[in-house]
Amino acid sequence: MEIRNEVKTVDKDFEKKKFVVRNAADVQRAKLEKLMKNPEKPVIIPEHPKERDFSSAIPSFVRNVMGSSAGAGSGEFHVYRHLRRKEYARQKHIQEKSRAEELNDEFQQKLEQNRQQAEERTAKKRAKRLKKKAKQKQAGRGKKARKEQESEESDESESDEEEKQEAEVEGSKDEVEGNVVTSVEEDSKAVEAEANKDNPEVEGNSSKQEDDQVQE
């Protein structure tokens, strides 16, 4: 049998598969990968440990209380040690239970306090929102009233201007009519004067009529 010195070949894929744990996340990832390799395998999830109830196992009142020297040097000493251990466990359970009740009461008080503070904050914010909405409504109503008032004022000013323009137009019409009448009267008088010049008898009669009117 020949013995040869050969260098062992290392599989590169095997080197790549090596996993180095650097932190807790890597450990968790490795566990998840291990579980996902065989998803059909049932996972055993441990139940929450139940608290030991010493009240049922240990009576609250012990009638035969043994001292520290009871059964010393005899076979009853181990009984004393067992009872003492049970009593210590009972006292510890009572203290832990009272401590848990205190913590629970503090937690409930804290929850109630937080709830009241949250309600107060929401009430303040609600009141602020309602106040803001009321202000916006009043501002909107004020703007509407202002717009209506401005529109009414503009309508009144327009109507006043129209009335003024109509009055000016009527005055100008009256002036024109008066001017026309006066011009017509002047023309008629001029025509009569020319006619009287041509007929002196008519002029004398007209002068007599004027004298008679003056005498009357």
MIDOSE-1310 file (N, C-alpha, C; in nm, 2 decimals, decimal comma, always signed):
residues 216
meir	+0,08/-0,12/+0,00/+0,00/+0,00/+0,00/+0,09/+0,12/+0,00; +0,06/+0,21/-0,10/+0,15/+0,33/-0,11/+0,09/+0,44/-0,03; +0,17/+0,51/+0,03/+0,13/+0,63/+0,11/+0,18/+0,75/+0,04; +0,09/+0,84/+0,01/+0,13/+0,96/-0,06/+0,09/+1,08/+0,02
nevk	+0,17/+1,18/+0,01/+0,14/+1,31/+0,08/+0,07/+1,40/-0,02; -0,06/+1,42/+0,00/-0,14/+1,50/-0,09/-0,21/+1,61/-0,01; -0,22/+1,72/-0,07/-0,29/+1,83/-0,01/-0,44/+1,81/-0,02; -0,51/+1,83/+0,09/-0,65/+1,81/+0,09/-0,72/+1,93/+0,02
tvdk	-0,80/+1,89/-0,07/-0,88/+2,00/-0,14/-1,00/+2,04/-0,06; -1,01/+2,17/-0,04/-1,12/+2,22/+0,04/-1,23/+2,27/-0,06; -1,35/+2,23/-0,03/-1,46/+2,27/-0,12/-1,49/+2,42/-0,10; -1,49/+2,50/-0,21/-1,52/+2,64/-0,19/-1,66/+2,67/-0,15
dfek	-1,75/+2,58/-0,20/-1,89/+2,60/-0,16/-1,91/+2,58/-0,01; -1,84/+2,49/+0,04/-1,84/+2,46/+0,19/-1,79/+2,58/+0,27; -1,68/+2,64/+0,21/-1,63/+2,76/+0,28/-1,73/+2,88/+0,28; -1,80/+2,89/+0,17/-1,90/+2,99/+0,16/-2,02/+2,97/+0,25
kkfv	-2,05/+2,84/+0,28/-2,16/+2,81/+0,36/-2,14/+2,84/+0,51; -2,01/+2,86/+0,54/-1,98/+2,88/+0,68/-2,05/+3,01/+0,73; -2,11/+3,01/+0,85/-2,18/+3,12/+0,90/-2,12/+3,17/+1,03; -2,08/+3,29/+1,03/-2,02/+3,35/+1,15/-2,12/+3,44/+1,22
vrna	-2,14/+3,41/+1,35/-2,24/+3,48/+1,43/-2,17/+3,61/+1,48; -2,23/+3,72/+1,45/-2,17/+3,85/+1,50/-2,25/+3,92/+1,61; -2,39/+3,90/+1,60/-2,48/+3,96/+1,69/-2,60/+3,88/+1,71; -2,69/+3,93/+1,79/-2,81/+3,85/+1,83/-2,90/+3,84/+1,70
advq	-2,90/+3,93/+1,61/-2,98/+3,92/+1,49/-2,93/+3,80/+1,40; -2,80/+3,78/+1,40/-2,75/+3,66/+1,33/-2,80/+3,53/+1,39; -2,80/+3,53/+1,52/-2,85/+3,41/+1,59/-2,99/+3,38/+1,55; -3,07/+3,49/+1,56/-3,22/+3,47/+1,52/-3,23/+3,43/+1,38
rakl	-3,15/+3,49/+1,29/-3,16/+3,45/+1,15/-3,12/+3,30/+1,13; -3,02/+3,26/+1,20/-2,98/+3,12/+1,18/-3,09/+3,03/+1,23; -3,16/+3,06/+1,34/-3,27/+2,98/+1,39/-3,38/+2,97/+1,29; -3,41/+3,09/+1,23/-3,52/+3,09/+1,14/-3,49/+3,01/+1,01
eklm	-3,36/+3,02/+0,97/-3,32/+2,94/+0,85/-3,33/+2,79/+0,88; -3,29/+2,76/+1,00/-3,30/+2,61/+1,04/-3,45/+2,57/+1,04; -3,54/+2,65/+1,09/-3,68/+2,62/+1,09/-3,74/+2,61/+0,95; -3,69/+2,70/+0,86/-3,75/+2,70/+0,73/-3,69/+2,59/+0,64
knpe	-3,58/+2,52/+0,68/-3,53/+2,41/+0,60/-3,64/+2,30/+0,60; -3,71/+2,28/+0,71/-3,81/+2,18/+0,72/-3,94/+2,24/+0,78; -4,02/+2,31/+0,69/-4,14/+2,37/+0,74/-4,25/+2,28/+0,79; -4,24/+2,15/+0,75/-4,35/+2,06/+0,80/-4,32/+2,01/+0,94
kpvi	-4,20/+2,03/+0,99/-4,17/+1,98/+1,12/-4,25/+2,07/+1,23; -4,32/+2,01/+1,32/-4,40/+2,08/+1,42/-4,31/+2,16/+1,52; -4,35/+2,28/+1,55/-4,27/+2,36/+1,64/-4,33/+2,35/+1,78; -4,25/+2,32/+1,87/-4,30/+2,31/+2,01/-4,28/+2,45/+2,08
ipeh	-4,39/+2,51/+2,11/-4,38/+2,64/+2,18/-4,41/+2,62/+2,33; -4,32/+2,65/+2,41/-4,34/+2,62/+2,56/-4,45/+2,71/+2,61; -4,53/+2,66/+2,70/-4,63/+2,74/+2,76/-4,58/+2,83/+2,87; -4,65/+2,93/+2,90/-4,61/+3,02/+3,01/-4,61/+2,95/+3,14
pker	-4,51/+2,96/+3,22/-4,50/+2,89/+3,35/-4,61/+2,94/+3,44; -4,68/+2,84/+3,51/-4,78/+2,88/+3,60/-4,72/+2,92/+3,74; -4,78/+3,01/+3,80/-4,73/+3,05/+3,93/-4,77/+2,95/+4,03; -4,68/+2,92/+4,12/-4,71/+2,83/+4,23/-4,80/+2,89/+4,33
dfss	-4,90/+2,82/+4,36/-5,00/+2,86/+4,46/-4,97/+2,79/+4,59; -4,90/+2,87/+4,68/-4,86/+2,82/+4,81/-4,97/+2,82/+4,91; -5,08/+2,89/+4,88/-5,19/+2,90/+4,98/-5,26/+2,77/+5,00; -5,27/+2,69/+4,89/-5,34/+2,56/+4,90/-5,25/+2,46/+4,96
aips	-5,12/+2,47/+4,93/-5,02/+2,36/+4,98/-4,99/+2,39/+5,13; -4,98/+2,52/+5,17/-4,93/+2,55/+5,30/-5,05/+2,61/+5,37; -5,09/+2,57/+5,49/-5,20/+2,63/+5,56/-5,16/+2,76/+5,62; -5,25/+2,86/+5,62/-5,22/+2,99/+5,67/-5,19/+2,99/+5,82
fvrn	-5,24/+2,89/+5,89/-5,22/+2,89/+6,03/-5,16/+2,75/+6,07; -5,04/+2,76/+6,13/-4,97/+2,64/+6,17/-4,99/+2,62/+6,32; -5,05/+2,51/+6,36/-5,07/+2,49/+6,50/-4,95/+2,45/+6,58; -4,88/+2,35/+6,53/-4,76/+2,30/+6,60/-4,63/+2,37/+6,54
vmgs	-4,59/+2,48/+6,60/-4,47/+2,55/+6,56/-4,35/+2,50/+6,63; -4,26/+2,45/+6,56/-4,14/+2,39/+6,62/-4,03/+2,50/+6,63; -3,96/+2,50/+6,73/-3,84/+2,59/+6,75/-3,72/+2,55/+6,68; -3,61/+2,63/+6,69/-3,49/+2,59/+6,61/-3,42/+2,48/+6,68
saga	-3,44/+2,46/+6,81/-3,38/+2,34/+6,88/-3,46/+2,22/+6,88; -3,58/+2,22/+6,82/-3,67/+2,11/+6,82/-3,61/+1,99/+6,74; -3,61/+1,88/+6,81/-3,56/+1,76/+6,74/-3,41/+1,77/+6,71; -3,34/+1,85/+6,77/-3,19/+1,86/+6,75/-3,13/+1,73/+6,80
gsge	-3,05/+1,67/+6,71/-2,98/+1,55/+6,75/-3,07/+1,43/+6,74; -3,19/+1,45/+6,67/-3,28/+1,33/+6,66/-3,33/+1,33/+6,52; -3,42/+1,24/+6,49/-3,47/+1,22/+6,35/-3,57/+1,32/+6,31; -3,62/+1,41/+6,41/-3,72/+1,51/+6,38/-3,67/+1,64/+6,33
fhvy	-3,54/+1,65/+6,32/-3,48/+1,78/+6,28/-3,51/+1,81/+6,13; -3,51/+1,70/+6,05/-3,54/+1,73/+5,91/-3,69/+1,77/+5,89; -3,77/+1,73/+5,98/-3,91/+1,78/+5,98/-3,92/+1,93/+6,00; -3,84/+1,97/+6,10/-3,84/+2,12/+6,13/-3,78/+2,20/+6,01
rhlr	-3,68/+2,15/+5,95/-3,62/+2,22/+5,83/-3,72/+2,22/+5,72; -3,80/+2,12/+5,70/-3,90/+2,12/+5,59/-4,01/+2,22/+5,62; -4,06/+2,22/+5,74/-4,16/+2,32/+5,78/-4,11/+2,46/+5,77; -3,98/+2,48/+5,81/-3,93/+2,62/+5,80/-3,92/+2,66/+5,65
rkey	-3,88/+2,57/+5,56/-3,87/+2,60/+5,42/-4,00/+2,64/+5,36; -4,11/+2,56/+5,40/-4,24/+2,59/+5,36/-4,29/+2,73/+5,41; -4,26/+2,76/+5,53/-4,30/+2,89/+5,59/-4,23/+3,01/+5,51; -4,10/+2,99/+5,48/-4,03/+3,09/+5,41/-4,09/+3,11/+5,27
arqk	-4,12/+3,00/+5,20/-4,19/+3,01/+5,07/-4,32/+3,08/+5,08; -4,40/+3,05/+5,18/-4,53/+3,11/+5,20/-4,52/+3,26/+5,22; -4,42/+3,30/+5,30/-4,40/+3,44/+5,33/-4,35/+3,51/+5,20; -4,27/+3,45/+5,12/-4,22/+3,50/+5,00/-4,34/+3,52/+4,90
hiqe	-4,42/+3,42/+4,89/-4,54/+3,42/+4,80/-4,63/+3,54/+4,84; -4,65/+3,56/+4,97/-4,74/+3,67/+5,01/-4,68/+3,80/+4,98; -4,55/+3,82/+5,00/-4,48/+3,94/+4,96/-4,49/+3,97/+4,81; -4,46/+3,87/+4,73/-4,47/+3,89/+4,59/-4,61/+3,92/+4,54
ksra	-4,71/+3,86/+4,60/-4,84/+3,88/+4,56/-4,88/+4,03/+4,60; -4,85/+4,07/+4,71/-4,88/+4,21/+4,75/-4,80/+4,31/+4,66; -4,68/+4,28/+4,63/-4,60/+4,36/+4,54/-4,67/+4,37/+4,40; -4,71/+4,26/+4,35/-4,78/+4,25/+4,22/-4,91/+4,33/+4,22
eeln	-4,98/+4,32/+4,33/-5,11/+4,40/+4,34/-5,08/+4,55/+4,35; -4,97/+4,59/+4,42/-4,93/+4,73/+4,42/-4,89/+4,78/+4,29; -4,81/+4,70/+4,22/-4,77/+4,74/+4,08/-4,89/+4,75/+3,99; -4,99/+4,66/+4,00/-5,11/+4,66/+3,92/-5,19/+4,79/+3,95
defq	-5,20/+4,82/+4,08/-5,28/+4,94/+4,11/-5,21/+5,06/+4,06; -5,08/+5,07/+4,07/-5,01/+5,19/+4,02/-5,02/+5,20/+3,86; -5,02/+5,08/+3,80/-5,04/+5,08/+3,65/-5,18/+5,13/+3,61; -5,28/+5,08/+3,68/-5,41/+5,12/+3,65/-5,43/+5,27/+3,68
qkle	-5,37/+5,32/+3,79/-5,38/+5,46/+3,82/-5,31/+5,55/+3,71; -5,20/+5,50/+3,66/-5,13/+5,56/+3,56/-5,21/+5,57/+3,43; -5,27/+5,45/+3,40/-5,36/+5,45/+3,28/-5,47/+5,55/+3,29; -5,54/+5,55/+3,41/-5,65/+5,64/+3,43/-5,60/+5,79/+3,42
qnrq	-5,49/+5,82/+3,47/-5,43/+5,95/+3,46/-5,40/+5,99/+3,32; -5,34/+5,90/+3,25/-5,31/+5,93/+3,10/-5,44/+5,95/+3,02; -5,54/+5,87/+3,06/-5,67/+5,88/+2,98/-5,73/+6,02/+3,01; -5,73/+6,06/+3,14/-5,78/+6,19/+3,17/-5,71/+6,30/+3,11
qaee	-5,57/+6,29/+3,10/-5,49/+6,39/+3,04/-5,53/+6,40/+2,89; -5,54/+6,28/+2,83/-5,57/+6,27/+2,68/-5,71/+6,34/+2,66; -5,81/+6,31/+2,75/-5,94/+6,37/+2,73/-5,93/+6,52/+2,74; -5,86/+6,57/+2,84/-5,84/+6,71/+2,86/-5,78/+6,78/+2,73
rtak	-5,67/+6,71/+2,68/-5,61/+6,77/+2,56/-5,71/+6,77/+2,44; -5,78/+6,66/+2,43/-5,87/+6,65/+2,32/-5,99/+6,75/+2,33; -6,03/+6,77/+2,46/-6,14/+6,87/+2,49/-6,09/+7,01/+2,45; -5,96/+7,04/+2,49/-5,91/+7,17/+2,46/-5,90/+7,19/+2,31
krak	-5,84/+7,09/+2,24/-5,83/+7,10/+2,10/-5,97/+7,11/+2,03; -6,07/+7,04/+2,08/-6,20/+7,04/+2,02/-6,26/+7,18/+2,04; -6,24/+7,24/+2,16/-6,29/+7,38/+2,19/-6,22/+7,48/+2,10; -6,09/+7,46/+2,08/-6,02/+7,55/+1,99/-6,07/+7,54/+1,85
rlkk	-6,09/+7,41/+1,80/-6,14/+7,39/+1,66/-6,28/+7,46/+1,65; -6,37/+7,44/+1,75/-6,50/+7,49/+1,74/-6,50/+7,65/+1,74; -6,41/+7,70/+1,82/-6,39/+7,85/+1,82/-6,34/+7,90/+1,69; -6,25/+7,83/+1,63/-6,19/+7,87/+1,50/-6,30/+7,86/+1,39
kakq	-6,38/+7,75/+1,40/-6,49/+7,74/+1,30/-6,59/+7,85/+1,31; -6,62/+7,89/+1,44/-6,72/+7,99/+1,47/-6,66/+8,13/+1,41; -6,54/+8,15/+1,44/-6,48/+8,28/+1,38/-6,48/+8,28/+1,23; -6,45/+8,16/+1,17/-6,45/+8,16/+1,02/-6,59/+8,18/+0,97
kqag	-6,69/+8,12/+1,04/-6,83/+8,15/+1,00/-6,87/+8,29/+1,01; -6,83/+8,35/+1,13/-6,86/+8,50/+1,15/-6,79/+8,58/+1,04; -6,67/+8,55/+1,01/-6,59/+8,62/+0,91/-6,66/+8,61/+0,78; -6,70/+8,48/+0,74/-6,77/+8,46/+0,62/-6,90/+8,54/+0,61
rgkk	-6,98/+8,54/+0,72/-7,10/+8,62/+0,73/-7,07/+8,76/+0,71; -6,97/+8,81/+0,78/-6,93/+8,95/+0,77/-6,89/+8,99/+0,63; -6,82/+8,90/+0,56/-6,78/+8,93/+0,43/-6,90/+8,93/+0,34; -7,00/+8,84/+0,36/-7,12/+8,84/+0,28/-7,20/+8,96/+0,30
arke	-7,21/+9,00/+0,43/-7,29/+9,13/+0,46/-7,22/+9,25/+0,40; -7,08/+9,25/+0,40/-7,01/+9,36/+0,34/-7,04/+9,36/+0,19; -7,03/+9,24/+0,13/-7,05/+9,24/-0,01/-7,19/+9,28/-0,05; -7,29/+9,24/+0,03/-7,43/+9,28/+0,00/-7,44/+9,43/+0,02
qese	-7,38/+9,48/+0,13/-7,39/+9,63/+0,15/-7,32/+9,70/+0,04; -7,21/+9,66/+0,00/-7,14/+9,72/-0,11/-7,22/+9,71/-0,24; -7,28/+9,60/-0,26/-7,36/+9,59/-0,39/-7,49/+9,68/-0,38; -7,55/+9,69/-0,26/-7,66/+9,78/-0,24/-7,62/+9,93/-0,26
esde	-7,50/+9,96/-0,20/-7,45/+10,10/-0,22/-7,42/+10,13/-0,37; -7,36/+10,03/-0,43/-7,33/+10,05/-0,58/-7,46/+10,06/-0,66; -7,56/+9,98/-0,62/-7,69/+9,99/-0,69/-7,75/+10,13/-0,67; -7,75/+10,17/-0,54/-7,81/+10,31/-0,51/-7,73/+10,42/-0,59
sesd	-7,60/+10,41/-0,59/-7,52/+10,51/-0,66/-7,55/+10,51/-0,81; -7,57/+10,39/-0,86/-7,60/+10,38/-1,01/-7,74/+10,43/-1,03; -7,83/+10,40/-0,94/-7,97/+10,46/-0,96/-7,97/+10,61/-0,95; -7,89/+10,67/-0,85/-7,88/+10,81/-0,84/-7,82/+10,87/-0,96
eeek	-7,71/+10,81/-1,02/-7,65/+10,86/-1,14/-7,75/+10,86/-1,26; -7,83/+10,75/-1,26/-7,92/+10,74/-1,37/-8,03/+10,85/-1,36; -8,08/+10,87/-1,23/-8,17/+10,98/-1,21/-8,12/+11,11/-1,25; -7,99/+11,14/-1,21/-7,93/+11,27/-1,24/-7,92/+11,28/-1,39
qeae	-7,88/+11,17/-1,46/-7,87/+11,18/-1,61/-8,00/+11,21/-1,67; -8,11/+11,14/-1,62/-8,24/+11,16/-1,67/-8,29/+11,31/-1,65; -8,26/+11,36/-1,53/-8,29/+11,50/-1,50/-8,22/+11,59/-1,59; -8,09/+11,57/-1,61/-8,02/+11,65/-1,70/-8,07/+11,65/-1,85
vegs	-8,11/+11,52/-1,89/-8,16/+11,51/-2,02/-8,29/+11,58/-2,03; -8,38/+11,57/-1,93/-8,51/+11,64/-1,93/-8,49/+11,79/-1,93; -8,39/+11,84/-1,85/-8,36/+11,99/-1,85/-8,32/+12,04/-1,98; -8,23/+11,95/-2,04/-8,18/+12,00/-2,17/-8,29/+12,00/-2,28
kdev	-8,39/+11,90/-2,26/-8,50/+11,90/-2,35/-8,59/+12,02/-2,33; -8,61/+12,06/-2,21/-8,69/+12,18/-2,18/-8,63/+12,30/-2,23; -8,50/+12,31/-2,21/-8,42/+12,43/-2,27/-8,43/+12,43/-2,42; -8,42/+12,32/-2,48/-8,43/+12,32/-2,63/-8,57/+12,36/-2,67
egnv	-8,67/+12,30/-2,60/-8,81/+12,34/-2,64/-8,83/+12,49/-2,62; -8,78/+12,54/-2,50/-8,80/+12,69/-2,48/-8,73/+12,77/-2,58; -8,61/+12,73/-2,62/-8,54/+12,80/-2,72/-8,61/+12,80/-2,85; -8,67/+12,68/-2,88/-8,74/+12,67/-3,01/-8,86/+12,76/-3,00
vtsv	-8,94/+12,76/-2,89/-9,06/+12,84/-2,88/-9,02/+12,99/-2,89; -8,92/+13,03/-2,82/-8,88/+13,17/-2,83/-8,84/+13,21/-2,97; -8,76/+13,12/-3,03/-8,72/+13,15/-3,17/-8,84/+13,16/-3,26; -8,94/+13,07/-3,24/-9,06/+13,07/-3,32/-9,14/+13,20/-3,30
eeds	-9,15/+13,24/-3,17/-9,22/+13,37/-3,14/-9,15/+13,48/-3,20; -9,01/+13,48/-3,19/-8,94/+13,59/-3,25/-8,96/+13,60/-3,40; -8,96/+13,48/-3,46/-8,98/+13,48/-3,61/-9,12/+13,53/-3,64; -9,21/+13,49/-3,56/-9,35/+13,54/-3,59/-9,36/+13,69/-3,57
kave	-9,30/+13,74/-3,47/-9,30/+13,88/-3,44/-9,23/+13,96/-3,56; -9,12/+13,90/-3,60/-9,05/+13,97/-3,71/-9,14/+13,97/-3,84; -9,21/+13,85/-3,86/-9,29/+13,85/-3,98/-9,41/+13,95/-3,97; -9,47/+13,96/-3,85/-9,58/+14,06/-3,83/-9,53/+14,20/-3,85
aean	-9,41/+14,23/-3,79/-9,35/+14,36/-3,81/-9,33/+14,40/-3,96; -9,28/+14,30/-4,03/-9,26/+14,33/-4,17/-9,40/+14,35/-4,24; -9,50/+14,27/-4,20/-9,63/+14,28/-4,26/-9,69/+14,42/-4,22; -9,67/+14,47/-4,10/-9,72/+14,60/-4,06/-9,66/+14,71/-4,14
kdnp	-9,53/+14,69/-4,16/-9,46/+14,79/-4,24/-9,52/+14,80/-4,38; -9,55/+14,69/-4,43/-9,61/+14,69/-4,57/-9,75/+14,75/-4,56; -9,83/+14,73/-4,45/-9,97/+14,78/-4,44/-9,98/+14,87/-4,32; -9,97/+15,00/-4,34/-9,97/+15,10/-4,23/-10,10/+15,10/-4,16
eveg	-10,22/+15,07/-4,23/-10,34/+15,07/-4,16/-10,35/+14,96/-4,05; -10,29/+14,85/-4,08/-10,29/+14,74/-3,98/-10,20/+14,79/-3,86; -10,10/+14,86/-3,89/-10,01/+14,91/-3,79/-10,08/+15,01/-3,70; -10,16/+15,10/-3,76/-10,24/+15,20/-3,68/-10,34/+15,13/-3,60
nssk	-10,41/+15,03/-3,65/-10,51/+14,95/-3,58/-10,45/+14,88/-3,46; -10,33/+14,83/-3,48/-10,26/+14,76/-3,37/-10,22/+14,85/-3,27; -10,18/+14,98/-3,31/-10,13/+15,07/-3,21/-10,25/+15,12/-3,13; -10,37/+15,14/-3,20/-10,49/+15,18/-3,13/-10,53/+15,07/-3,03
qedd	-10,53/+14,94/-3,07/-10,56/+14,83/-2,98/-10,47/+14,83/-2,85; -10,35/+14,86/-2,88/-10,25/+14,87/-2,76/-10,29/+14,98/-2,67; -10,33/+15,10/-2,73/-10,37/+15,22/-2,64/-10,49/+15,19/-2,57; -10,59/+15,12/-2,63/-10,71/+15,09/-2,56/-10,68/+14,99/-2,45
qvqe	-10,59/+14,90/-2,47/-10,56/+14,80/-2,36/-10,49/+14,88/-2,25; -10,41/+14,98/-2,28/-10,34/+15,06/-2,17/-10,44/+15,14/-2,09; -10,54/+15,20/-2,16/-10,64/+15,28/-2,10/-10,73/+15,19/-2,01; -10,76/+15,08/-2,05/-10,84/+14,99/-1,97/-10,77/+14,95/-1,84
